[in-house]
């Protein structure tokens, strides 16, 4: 019995205590992070359901008198011309994303499977621009777009969006490098051409990477304000539609909040349902 008492009287291990404290701090930080991310969204949604008079009298944090008030959303959708903006954004996405994926996978396939003298130079040509601030080449890009006669045309955005970047190439390279070259050699023996190997062997292996790149590219185009505003100001997109509320309507914060929610809804839906593809596509090819 004395031995049992001694065992019971042993204090808990400092490691166990530290582990519990560490878990508590981790969950506390995560909860604070969630609050920090979602609190502004809930505040904006709360303001969007108020009238301008109610907002001025009661402030930001009061509960709306009518939680079913969608007047601001109807006004924002109409005055911001979001129907046209969403249609134009959809055209940019539907045309630019497939072409960007096609060119990106071809570049990655060439860099992974072909050996030629200019291979390091081509790789560096994609890598170096990532260290150059985009604003520094805006004037040159604008002159090129204007010389091509694409200014104020939706084709200006398409041309700029279909360009591949180093992130796309890196993701595709990680997956292509995991495909054994023996498959290419076997296909070559059977008479397959390089293009047949690319479409029938390489492309099916890139489905997770393609899904990730599609999502990232889609979100990038949807949220981009600078390119439509700079190169095609007469073409309304979702982002530039939101900008139309920054002038004389800036004092109407409920209307502005409704416009923000309208623009944010598609992005939120995409993140909720497709976030696993974003994470898996980036990490699956990280470890060979």
CORVEN-V33003 format. One record per pair of residues at least 6 apart in sequence whose C-alpha atoms are under 6 Angstrom apart, sorted by the first residue. I is the first residue (numbers start at 1). J is the second residue. If there is no record, write none. Layout:
[[I:J] [I:J]]
This chain:
[[44:257] [47:254] [48:254] [48:257] [48:258] [49:69] [50:64] [72:255] [72:258] [73:258] [76:259] [80:241] [85:236] [85:237] [85:238] [86:238] [88:237] [89:237] [92:158] [96:158] [96:161] [96:162] [99:162] [100:162] [100:164] [104:164] [104:169] [108:169] [108:172] [108:173] [126:166] [127:166] [145:151] [150:156] [151:231] [151:232] [152:232] [152:234] [153:232] [174:285] [175:285] [208:281] [209:281] [212:277] [212:278] [212:281] [225:239]]
